[in-house]
Amino acid sequence: MCPKQTFRVLSPDIYWSIRTFILVSVVAFTLSILIYLLSILFFSQPEIISETIETTAEVSLAKVTTTAQYSSLMISILLYNTIAMVVACTGSAFMLYIHKLILSEFKVRHGSRLYNQISRIFEQLLKPLILLYIWVVLKIKPEISNIIRSELDGKSNDSVWFCSIYKKEDYTLFAYTVPYAVPILVLIANGTLIGILFAYTNFINAHAGFVELGLEGAIIGIGYAWTFFISSIVLHGLIEIPVILFAVAIGYRFAKIQSSAVIENNMFSSDYYNELKKDVNKINEITTNFLMSPYLWTFLILGYMFLAMAAFIEVNYTPLLAEWAIDQYYILIQMRYS
């Protein structure tokens, strides 16, 4: 049994969450700017890229605006931010219940030849993606290949893995890495969205300024973009972003505990259903301890309170700050050219 206190987030977990978020945002921003520049150099039509980004932004915000039609904007924002927080810290835990379903599916294969043949066809279709996934995992964590070794050259007819085209080592890799999926995807989704929107704001305003005043106009446009973007997120973002990143850090901490358990207990290395079922029960035991831990529930309650505060600020004060900041920027520009 995993001690509950081990679920407490440590500074390396927070550092990983912040570092990954910043990295994804910077990469998304850089690639977006490069795409904009290439669209001008080769097609002279950045409007197409702009329309695509505008559509993406509208889709990402549509759920909030749609829900706001049936409630207040603040409640709508709070609802989706709360969902993001809960998914970030508990999504991996709920995902791990898939082991029980997969093991049950393997058992069905042994009882039905036709079903097994159909399943193997699907496995063959997905094999390129699985091999790519394994290759990426081994590149990121090469030490795993030295830990996970094949004990058998072949598969006996009574082996659970006999009905699959994959080896037990492949599944061990899957079990080791799958807990990290949700924290990483949450960071990628949020970091990419922020990076793209920031690039869009910078480029549109820089391009408009360049058309009117040349290089100096482009600089003014970039200054406006930074003023608008920062003032539009700084008040509520100082509360909201740390809550989401800390939620991701909790999910990441849980993923490390689960992955370590897979290696330390040599899980999913057996050929037999009953032994593999014991491994699944160990995974589920750690998962249940995590989901019922006071540490997690304390964070969820406090996180909800902070997100409610952030939503209130975003609706009532962020627009005022953004308007004030833009007015001050215009005053500075007018003073510069007066």
C-alpha positions in Angstrom: 0.0 0.0 0.0 1.3 3.4 -0.9 1.5 5.8 2.1 -1.0 8.7 1.6 1.6 11.3 2.5 3.6 10.5 -0.6 1.0 12.2 -2.7 2.1 15.5 -1.4 3.5 17.7 -4.2 7.2 18.4 -4.0 9.1 21.3 -5.5 10.5 19.3 -8.5 6.8 18.5 -9.4 5.9 22.2 -9.4 9.1 23.1 -11.3 8.3 20.4 -14.0 4.7 21.8 -14.3 5.9 25.4 -14.7 8.8 24.6 -17.0 6.7 22.4 -19.3 3.9 25.0 -19.5 6.4 27.8 -20.4 8.2 25.6 -22.9 5.0 24.6 -24.7 3.8 28.3 -24.7 7.2 29.5 -26.1 7.3 26.8 -28.8 3.6 27.5 -29.8 4.4 31.2 -29.9 7.6 30.8 -32.0 6.0 28.3 -34.5 3.0 30.6 -34.9 5.2 33.6 -35.6 7.2 31.6 -38.1 4.0 30.4 -39.9 2.9 34.0 -40.1 6.2 35.2 -41.6 6.2 32.3 -44.1 2.7 33.1 -45.1 3.8 36.7 -45.9 7.0 35.7 -47.7 5.5 33.0 -49.9 1.8 33.7 -50.1 1.4 37.3 -49.0 -1.8 36.2 -47.3 -1.5 36.2 -43.5 -5.2 36.8 -43.4 -5.8 33.1 -43.9 -3.7 32.2 -40.9 -5.4 34.9 -38.9 -8.9 33.6 -39.7 -7.8 30.1 -38.7 -6.6 31.3 -35.4 -9.7 33.5 -34.8 -11.9 30.5 -35.5 -9.8 28.3 -33.1 -10.1 31.0 -30.4 -13.8 31.3 -31.0 -14.3 27.5 -30.7 -12.2 27.4 -27.5 -14.4 30.1 -25.9 -17.7 28.9 -27.4 -18.3 26.5 -24.5 -18.0 29.4 -22.0 -20.2 31.8 -23.9 -22.8 29.1 -24.6 -23.0 28.1 -20.9 -23.2 31.8 -20.0 -26.5 32.0 -21.8 -28.1 29.7 -19.2 -26.2 31.2 -16.2 -23.9 34.1 -15.4 -20.6 34.6 -17.2 -18.8 34.2 -13.9 -20.4 30.8 -13.2 -19.6 29.7 -16.7 -15.9 30.6 -16.3 -15.8 29.0 -12.9 -17.4 25.8 -14.2 -14.9 25.2 -16.9 -11.9 26.2 -14.9 -13.0 23.8 -12.1 -13.4 21.0 -14.7 -9.8 21.8 -16.0 -8.5 21.7 -12.4 -10.2 18.4 -11.6 -9.1 16.7 -14.8 -5.5 18.0 -14.4 -5.1 16.4 -10.9 -7.4 13.3 -11.1 -7.6 12.5 -14.8 -4.7 10.1 -14.7 -6.2 8.3 -11.7 -9.5 7.6 -13.5 -7.6 6.6 -16.7 -5.8 3.8 -14.9 -9.0 1.9 -14.4 -8.5 1.0 -18.1 -6.1 -1.8 -17.0 -9.1 -3.8 -15.6 -11.0 -3.4 -18.9 -8.0 -4.4 -21.0 -7.3 -7.5 -18.9 -10.9 -8.5 -19.1 -10.8 -8.1 -22.9 -7.7 -10.4 -23.1 -9.7 -13.0 -21.2 -12.5 -12.7 -23.7 -10.0 -13.3 -26.5 -9.0 -16.6 -25.1 -12.7 -17.7 -25.2 -13.6 -16.6 -28.7 -11.4 -17.3 -31.7 -13.4 -15.0 -34.0 -13.2 -12.1 -31.5 -9.5 -12.7 -31.1 -9.0 -12.5 -34.9 -10.9 -9.2 -35.1 -8.9 -7.8 -32.2 -5.6 -8.7 -33.7 -6.6 -7.0 -36.9 -7.2 -3.8 -35.0 -3.9 -4.2 -33.2 -2.1 -4.5 -36.6 -3.8 -1.3 -37.8 -2.7 0.5 -34.6 0.8 -1.0 -34.5 2.6 1.9 -36.3 1.2 4.3 -33.7 2.1 2.0 -30.8 5.7 1.5 -32.1 6.1 5.3 -32.5 4.8 5.7 -29.0 7.3 3.2 -27.6 10.1 4.8 -29.6 9.3 8.2 -28.1 9.1 6.8 -24.6 12.5 5.1 -24.9 14.0 8.3 -26.3 12.7 10.3 -23.3 13.5 7.6 -20.7 16.2 5.3 -22.2 16.8 3.7 -18.8 13.5 1.9 -19.1 14.9 -0.4 -21.7 17.4 -1.6 -19.2 14.8 -2.2 -16.6 12.1 -3.9 -18.7 13.5 -7.1 -20.2 12.0 -10.0 -21.9 12.0 -13.2 -19.8 10.7 -15.5 -22.5 11.7 -15.9 -26.1 8.2 -16.9 -27.1 4.7 -17.1 -25.8 3.1 -20.2 -24.5 -0.4 -21.1 -25.6 -1.8 -20.5 -22.2 -0.2 -17.0 -21.8 -2.5 -14.0 -21.7 -0.3 -12.4 -24.3 -0.6 -15.3 -26.7 -3.7 -13.7 -28.2 -2.0 -10.3 -28.8 0.6 -9.2 -31.3 2.3 -7.3 -28.5 4.6 -8.5 -25.8 4.2 -8.1 -22.1 7.2 -5.7 -22.2 5.1 -3.4 -24.5 2.3 -3.4 -22.0 4.7 -2.6 -19.1 5.9 0.4 -21.1 2.3 1.4 -21.6 1.5 1.0 -17.9 4.6 3.0 -17.0 3.9 6.0 -19.2 0.1 6.2 -19.4 -0.3 8.0 -16.0 1.7 11.0 -17.5 -0.7 11.4 -20.4 -3.3 13.7 -18.7 -0.9 16.1 -17.0 1.1 16.5 -20.2 -2.0 16.9 -22.4 -3.4 19.6 -20.1 -0.2 21.6 -20.2 0.0 21.2 -24.0 -3.6 22.3 -24.5 -3.3 25.4 -22.3 0.3 26.3 -23.3 -0.5 26.0 -27.0 -3.6 28.1 -26.7 -1.8 30.9 -24.9 1.2 30.8 -27.2 -0.9 30.9 -30.4 -3.2 33.7 -29.1 -0.2 35.8 -27.9 1.5 35.3 -31.3 -1.8 36.2 -33.1 -2.2 39.4 -31.0 1.4 40.4 -31.6 1.4 39.8 -35.3 -1.9 41.3 -36.2 -1.0 44.6 -34.4 2.6 44.6 -35.7 1.3 44.1 -39.2 -1.3 46.8 -39.0 1.2 49.2 -37.5 3.8 48.4 -40.2 1.3 49.0 -43.0 0.5 52.5 -41.5 3.9 53.7 -40.2 6.5 51.2 -41.2 9.0 49.7 -38.7 8.1 52.2 -36.0 4.5 51.4 -36.4 5.2 47.7 -36.1 7.0 48.4 -32.8 4.0 50.5 -31.6 1.7 47.6 -32.6 3.8 45.1 -30.6 3.7 47.4 -27.6 -0.1 47.6 -27.8 -0.3 43.8 -28.1 1.8 43.3 -25.0 -0.2 45.9 -23.1 -3.5 44.4 -24.1 -2.5 40.7 -23.6 -0.9 41.2 -20.2 -3.6 43.5 -18.8 -6.3 41.0 -20.0 -4.9 38.1 -18.0 -2.7 39.5 -15.2 -5.3 40.1 -12.5 -7.2 36.8 -12.6 -4.3 34.9 -14.1 -2.1 35.4 -11.0 -4.7 33.3 -9.2 -6.0 31.0 -11.9 -2.8 29.9 -13.6 -1.0 28.8 -10.4 -4.1 26.8 -9.4 -4.1 24.9 -12.7 -0.3 24.4 -12.7 -0.5 23.1 -9.1 -3.3 20.7 -10.1 -1.1 19.4 -12.9 1.8 19.0 -10.4 -0.5 16.8 -8.3 -1.4 14.7 -11.3 2.3 14.5 -12.2 3.2 13.4 -8.6 0.6 10.7 -8.8 1.9 9.6 -12.2 5.5 9.2 -10.8 4.2 7.1 -7.9 2.3 4.8 -10.2 5.1 4.5 -12.6 7.6 3.7 -9.9 5.2 1.1 -8.5 5.1 -0.6 -12.0 8.9 -0.9 -12.1 9.6 -1.7 -8.4 6.9 -4.4 -8.2 7.8 -5.8 -11.7 4.1 -5.5 -12.7 2.6 -7.0 -15.8 5.6 -9.3 -16.3 3.5 -12.5 -15.8 1.9 -14.6 -18.5 -1.1 -15.6 -16.4 -4.4 -13.8 -15.8 -4.6 -14.3 -12.0 -1.1 -12.8 -11.5 -1.9 -9.9 -13.8 -5.1 -9.3 -11.9 -3.1 -8.9 -8.7 -1.0 -6.2 -10.5 -4.2 -4.4 -11.5 -5.5 -4.6 -8.0 -2.2 -3.0 -6.7 -2.6 -0.2 -9.3 -6.3 0.3 -8.3 -5.3 0.3 -4.6 -2.8 3.2 -5.1 -5.4 5.0 -7.3 -8.1 4.7 -4.6 -5.8 5.9 -1.9 -5.0 8.9 -4.0 -8.6 9.8 -4.9 -9.6 9.5 -1.2 -6.5 11.3 0.2 -7.2 14.3 2.4 -4.4 16.1 0.6 -6.2 15.9 -2.8 -9.6 16.9 -1.4 -8.1 19.8 0.6 -6.5 21.1 -2.6 -9.8 20.7 -4.6 -11.7 22.7 -2.0 -9.1 25.4 -1.8 -8.6 25.4 -5.5 -12.3 25.9 -6.1 -12.3 28.8 -3.8 -9.4 30.4 -5.5 -10.9 29.8 -9.0 -14.2 31.4 -7.8 -12.2 34.4 -6.8 -10.4 34.5 -10.1 -13.7 34.2 -12.0 -15.1 37.1 -10.1 -12.1 39.3 -10.8 -12.0 38.3 -14.5 -15.6 39.3 -15.0 -15.7 42.5 -12.9 -12.2 43.9 -12.8 -10.1 42.5 -15.7 -12.0 44.5 -18.4 -11.5 47.7 -16.4 -7.8 47.1 -16.0 -7.4 46.2 -19.7 -9.3 49.4 -20.7 -7.2 51.5 -18.4 -3.9 50.0 -19.6 -4.8 50.6 -23.2 -5.8 54.2 -22.5 -2.5 54.7 -20.7 -0.6 53.2 -23.6 -2.4 55.5 -26.1 -1.5 58.5 -23.9 2.2 57.5 -23.9 2.2 57.1 -27.7 0.5 60.5 -28.1 3.1 62.1 -25.8 5.9 60.4 -27.9 4.6 62.0 -31.1 3.3 65.3 -29.8 
